[in-house]
Amino acid sequence: MTQIADESVYDQTYRHYLDELKNNPLKEKADVLGITIEGETVVVPYFNHPIRLTPDGLLDENGLRPDFSDCVVICRYLIMAPAVEPKDKTWVAYRDFPDAGPLTVFWRDTVEAPIAQTFGGHLDKLDMACNVLAGDLPDTDISCDLCRRFLPLPNVPLLLVFNDRDDEFPAAASLLFEKRAASYLDAESQAILGHALTQRLLFVK
């Protein structure tokens, strides 16, 4: 890959991912990824909105390049696509993934803690935010005050488990992945995706 002198590190990384995807047979992996192919364009559902991978790069519904962090997640999702769909849908904490260690503090401080701090004592507001982001009721018997399942990427759901504060304990939030998520995203991309969901919950309009 030829680097342009004035390119930022972010632009160079983005360009590198696009170069990798040029030689990636995505049509063969469409079912495993839950994506659709429209001619030369790949359509990826991302937080319930289509992101298009075109010959010119990633474009959102307004024809603009998504934020760099979103580009990283989407590109890694397409690049890492497994040959067959993994079956292990057991919910696990982020810290349980082998490569998550260096990012567990980031996960605690910027993904889970802000949800607990923002919505503690405001369960109704969290419920509303979850509804706006199409968080549905999961088929699980986890005991908590609120539990919602989100689908930011077709095969990488996230499960929010929230317990509101009471007289004895502060509010607590956990964001879980299915165990098979490691087949679709590396630990860094998982952390970015979790942070993206938190930011959307905090700033939903």
Summary of the structure (lengths in Angstrom):
residues: 205
radius of gyration: 17.8
end to end distance: 40.8
largest distance: 59.9
contacts: 596
relative contact order: 0.16
helix: 42%
strand: 22%
